[in-house]
Amino acid sequence: MFLYLLGLVVLYYLYRWIRELPHISDKGSKYVYITGCDSGFGNLLARHLDKQGFRVIASCYTEKGEEDLRKSCSSNLITAHLDVRSGESVAKVAAMIKDKVGQSGLWAVVNNAGVSVPSAPCDWLSVDDYKSMLDVNLNGVIAVTLSVLPLIKKARGRVVNVASVFGRISVTGGPYTVSKYGVEAFNDSLRLNMAPFDVKVLCIEPGFFKTNVTDAAILGRNIKMLWEKMPQEVRDDYGTDYLQKSLAILSDKVAKMSDADLMKVVSCMEHAVSAVRPRTRYSPGWDAKLFWLPLSYMPTCISDYIMRKEAIPLARSIQ
């Protein structure tokens, strides 16, 4: 019986591998719009797709990001300044893209831009802290997508949204998981809405990788800043050791569990953009596949127990 089930699993993965092999052939005529290309996944994807022959439109938040890409890529790559929080900026880039792609439309948009701070327990934060991240991670994704959706429908192309394993399970406080759950919901609703137009909507759910999102220095500065501006009453609830223990976890555990091989994610993004039959969801990273996603399917009492067992003890914890 075991061998029979094992054989079925092997056959399924062999079938999926063969089914996903074909890629589109006319890459030179396909425009791909990527957000968040200053660094990390977006920067690497822009370079990678440019080498593959796609017509890449790489949007960056900084002039340095644009300049670095122009120096390292072919003349086919187009850079643009984009602040996803600004409706005017989003509309300006969308108008430029409409001008470039003409009647052929836009083949793909990859919503990669995102931030991970401010992040902390919920009672350390204000509603403005939530708004600042949601404006980038969720509202920015929606704004960019809607701005070019008519062009994608024209090309019968695809939307690729970068969420996170933390869009499947919430193990930390603050707006990051809220924003990623929102991206998952937007992705699912858009996928159903766009199916009649032959537009594919795909989701990337990475685990921990070494990018600015998991940078211990950035996260550490964020935690210190939030701790210092908190009311004394809240600090007393958590205890004087909580800050140092949090910083130790960031510099030790988060740094160690973050994968340095960003191509694991970029390869999934490239497949989503270029495969004839892409997957609905991609979960790059062994931590995503073997821990976070299985944990998300467990009963809440079990996942809560595991997370609370690993949590930093509080000074005023009520048992």
Salt bridges, closest charged atoms under 4 A:
GLU20 OE2 - ARG279 NE 2.85
ASP26 OD2 - LYS30 NZ 3.65
GLU66 OE1 - ARG70 NH1 3.59
GLU67 OE2 - LYS71 NZ 3.10
ASP68 OD2 - LYS64 NZ 2.84
ASP83 OD1 - ARG85 NE 2.96
ASP129 OD1 - LYS229 NZ 3.94
GLU184 OE1 - ARG281 NH2 3.08
ASP188 OD1 - ARG191 NH1 2.84
ASP188 OD1 - ARG281 NH2 2.86
ASP198 OD2 - ARG156 NH2 2.85
ASP198 OD1 - LYS200 NZ 3.95
GLU205 OE1 - ARG168 NH1 2.77
GLU205 OE2 - ARG281 NE 2.97
ASP237 OD1 - ARG316 NH1 3.16
ASP252 OD1 - LYS256 NZ 3.01
ASP259 OD2 - LYS264 NZ 2.56
GLU270 OE1 - HIS48 NE2 3.52
GLU310 OE1 - LYS253 NZ 3.65
